[in-house]
Amino acid sequence: MAELIAQAFYSGVLLGGSYALVALGLALIFGTMKVINLAHGELVLLAAYIAYTVESHLAINPVFAIPVVLVIICLSAALVYFLVGLIRKDRELNSLILTYGIGVILTNAMLLIWSANVRTTSSAWFQGAVVLGPFYSMRSELTFFIVSLALLGAVWWWLSRSWHGRAVRAVSNHRDAAKLMGINPRTTEFVAFAVAGILASFAGVALFSYGVIQPAYGHALTIKAFIITVLAGVGSIPGVLVGALLLGVTEALTVTLASSALQELAGMVLFLLVLLVMPNGLFGVAGRRG
């Protein structure tokens, strides 16, 4: 039993790395624009389907689809930003309605193009086993966990060291004060959407490489990303990683010790418990300032 729990914990940690990529894009947009992009999960899923299309038509490793995925998803993210930018009143509420509608459109578009069949990679390299001591995983899980950590570190460095990253933080803290410092909020918000698109691209390819995809999964991804964002405390990248790992481990342990039917419920229970005990999230306000 101890070995089984340890393996479930290890699998949950690897899964949490991919969840962190999905959640960070949503958290970045929410922190910058105070907009919850309810179409974010669908963009991640669209990236996964593009990777599937490249693999199935060209018979190559889906990792080589990343350049194509980056172009399409970043353009899609730019379109979502343009539509959100047209909202002049009650942007927080109206953007929810708008992005929810975009998500529904994307879901039905994927359903029409790729049908409702479950898809997964056929790459023997990705499906190969990796053994680290007593722990087992697919090569794709370990590979994209490392990629996730690298991207999270890169975004953290970008936000804290680069001019555009500091501009994003300034707009997030006080939009009007950022204008007085010569920062164009619309340009900064566009950059945030572009970075979110890049993260969604890698998250989608990761999702396709180790799991199964279907058109209805996009909405579930958005919910997971929102749960992680709230668990973290808005604006905390370390919090996003910790929240994602916590959610991944909780789901993996639930599947191992109880039933896969309770996987989604376990995530929601975790969400409610953290909110009850720590309303500001795991890292709270002080963590966000840091």
N, C-alpha and C positions, 0 to 999 in steps of 0.2 A: 504493500500500500504506500509506503514512504517513497519508493522509487516512482510509482505512478503519479503521486502528487508533485514530486520534483520535476518530472517530465512535463506535467501540465503547467507548472509554474514557468518552466523554460519556454514552452510553446506560447504561453500568454505574453511573455516579455517580447518575443519576436513579433507577435501579432500587434502588440502595443506600439512598436516602432512605426508600422504602416499607419496605424490609427493617428499617430502624432502628425504625420505628413498631411493627412486629410484635415485634421483639426486646426493645424497652424494657419492654413490658408483662410479658413473661416474666421479664426481669431484675429488675424492681421487686418482683414477688412472691417470686422466689427470694432476693433480698437481704433481704427483710423476714421471711419465714417459713421460709426454707431449704426451700421446697417447689418442685419443678419441676412446673408445671402442664402436663401433657401434652395437655390439651384446649384449650390456648390457640390453636393453629393452627385448630382447628375453630371456635372462637368468631369468629376473623377471617373464616373462610370463610362462616360463618353470616351475618355482617354483609354480605358481598358478595352473598349470595343474597337477603337482604332488599332490598338496593338494586336488584337485578335485578327482583324482584317489583314494587316500587314503579314502576320505569321501565316495565315491560311492561304493567302494568294501568292506570296513570295517564298514560302517554305523556309523562312529564316528565323533566327532567334528573336523573340519580341523585343529584346533590349535595343535592337537596331531600329525599332519603330519610334524611339524617343524623339529624334529630330522632327519627324512628321507630327507626332503627338503635340510637341511643344508649340509648333506653329498654329495648329488648329485650335488647341485649347486656349492659348493666349489670345488669339483673335476672338474666340467665343467669350472669354472673360472681358475683353475690351468692349464687346457689344453689350454685355450685361451692364458694364460700367456706364456706357453711353446712355442706355435706357434709364438706369437709376438716376443719372445726372439730369434727366429731363424733369424729374419730380421737384417741384418748387415748394410745396406745402406738406407738412407732416411727413417728412421723408422717412422717418423710422417706421411708421405704420404702413404707409403706402408702398415702401420698398418691400415689406413682407409680402404684400399681395402680389406685387409685380414679380418678384423672384420666385414666389410659389407658382405663379402662372408659367414662368419660363421653365421651371422644373418639370411641370406637367407636359409642356410642349416637347421638351427634350426626351422625356420618358416615352411618349407616344411616337416620337420620331425614331428612337432606337427600336421600339417594338415593330414599327413598320419596316425598317431597314434590315434588322437582324432577327426578327421574330422573337417569340418568348422562350425559345430553347435555351437551355443552360449551356454556357460555353466555358472552356478552360484551355490552358495551354497544352500543346502536344510536344513541347520541347523536352527532349530526354535530359538535356543538361540541367534545366531548371528543376526537373522532377527527381534528379539524382539525390541520393541520401548523403548527409554529412553527419559524421559521428564525432562528438566532442566529449570524450569520457563516457559517462553513462547517458548522455543526452543525444537524442536523434532529431533531425529536422531535414526538410528539403533544402537543396542548395539555394533555391529562390528565396526562402524565408530568411536565411542567414545573410544572403547578399543584400537584400533590400533593407534589412535591419541596419546594416552598416551604412548603406546609402542614406537611410533616414537620419541616422545620427550625424552624418557629415552635412546634410542639408540643414538640419536644425542648427548645427554649429555655425554654418555659413550665414544663415539668416540672423542669428544672434549677433555675430560679428558685424554684419551689415547694418543692423539697427543701432548698434552702439558705437561704430567707428566711421561709417561712411556719411557723407553729407546728406544723401537722399534718405538714409536710414534715420538720421537725427531729425530730418524734416518730417518723416512719418510720425515719429514720436512727438514732435512739437504740435503737429496738427491734431494728433490724438488727445494731447493734454489740453490744448486751448486753440481752437481754430482761428479766432479773431486775433489773438496775440501772435500767432504764427504769421499772419498777414503783415503785421507791423514789423516783423523781422525780415520781410522780403521773400517769404515763402508763398508760392502759389498753391493753395490747397487742392485745386482741381488736378494739377499735374502730380502732386504728391499722392492723391487718391488713385489716380490712374496707375502710378508705379506700384502701389499696394495691390491693386487688382492684377497687375502683370505678374508680380511675385507669387500671388496666390494661384495664378494660372500655371506657373512653373511647378509649384508644389503639387497641384492637382494632377499634372501630367505624370510626374514620377509616381505619385500615389496610385494612379490608375494602372500604370504598367505593373507596379508591384502587386496590386490586387489581382490582375489577370494571371500573373506568373505563379501564384501560390494557391489561388482559390478558384471559385466558380463565379460567373457573372450572369446576371439576367436583368432585364430592363427595370424591374420593380425594386432593385437593390439600391438605387440612388437615394431614395428617400430615407432609407435606413442609415446610409452613410452620413447624411446631413444631421440626423438625430444624434448619432454617435459623436460627430464633430462638435455639435452644440453642447452635449453632455460634458465632453472633455474640456471645452472652453470655460464652462461654468465651474467645473471641478478645479481648474487651474487657478481661477482668478484672472479676469480679463487683462491681457497685456503681458503675461508672464510666460516666456518661452520655456524656462525650466519647469514651470507649472504645467504647461501643455504636455511635455514629455512625461512627467510624473503621473498626470491624470490619465494619459493614454496607456501607460504601462499598467496602471492600477485597473483600468477598464479591461485591458487585454487579459490580465491574470485572472480577474474575477470571472470573465466569460469562460476562459479555459478551465478553471477549476469547477465551474458550474457544469460544464459539459462532461467533465471527467467523473465528478462525484455524484451528479444528479441526472440531468437530462438535457439534451440539446434544445428541447422545447422551452427550457427555462433560461436560455442564454440571454435573450433580449430583456427579459424581466429582471434578471440579476443586475444588468447594467442600470436599469431605472431605479432599482432599490438602492444601489450604491450611490447614485445621483441624489436621491432624496435624503439619504443618511448624511452625506457630506454637507448638503445644504442646511440640514437641521442643526448639525454640530458646528459647522464653519460657514456661515452665510456668505462670507467674502471669498470663498474658495480656499484651496489648500495653501496657497501662498499669500492670500490676503492683500490688502492695500500696501503694506510695507514692502512686500516682495515685488509688487509692480513698480514701486518707485526705484527699487534697486535695478 
